[in-house]
Amino acid sequence: MNPGQLNKRVTFLKLSDKRNGYGEVVKGADNWKKVATVWANVKPLRGRELYSALQTHSEATTKVTIRYRKDIDATMKIQYGTKELQLVTPPINIDEKNRFLELVCKEVM
């Protein structure tokens, strides 16, 4: 990949533990901590609608490519503009050269 194609800014978020007044670990949707903001290539792959229990859920699959980093894992999510992307596979080290990572993500709308 040409590094000039990394023309979008994305932020990686990791779920962190917070403690309440009693010292107990509290998990919640607001416990996401910023890990890094990097340049990326973002490409939508496909979209689909899922029908379940008379409700419609839209889902879009997106491929995000970034420069290689050791600190990215499948438990993270990506913030891209107003969208939040969830990784559906572990990061793929393209050609095992430690140059780029390919991340397959889904956006649940």
RACORMO-V471519 format. One record per backbone hydrogen bond with DSSP energy under -0.5 kcal/mol. CO is the residue of the C=O (numbers start at 1). NH is the residue of the N-H. Records with the same first field share a line. If there is no record, write none. Layout:
CO = NH, NH
//
This chain:
2 = 5
3 = 6
5 = 7
8 = 40
10 = 38
11 = 79
12 = 35, 36
13 = 77
14 = 33
18 = 26
20 = 23
24 = 20
25 = 27
26 = 18
28 = 31
31 = 16
33 = 14
36 = 12
38 = 10
39 = 67
40 = 7, 8, 42
41 = 43, 65
43 = 63
46 = 61
48 = 59
50 = 52, 57
52 = 55
55 = 52, 57
57 = 50
58 = 109
59 = 48
60 = 107
61 = 45, 46
62 = 64, 105
63 = 43
64 = 103
65 = 41
66 = 101
69 = 72
73 = 76
76 = 87
77 = 13
78 = 80, 85
79 = 11
80 = 83
83 = 80
85 = 78
86 = 106
91 = 93
92 = 94, 102
93 = 96
94 = 97
99 = 68
100 = 94
101 = 66
102 = 92
103 = 64, 105
104 = 88, 89
105 = 62
106 = 86, 108
107 = 60, 109
//
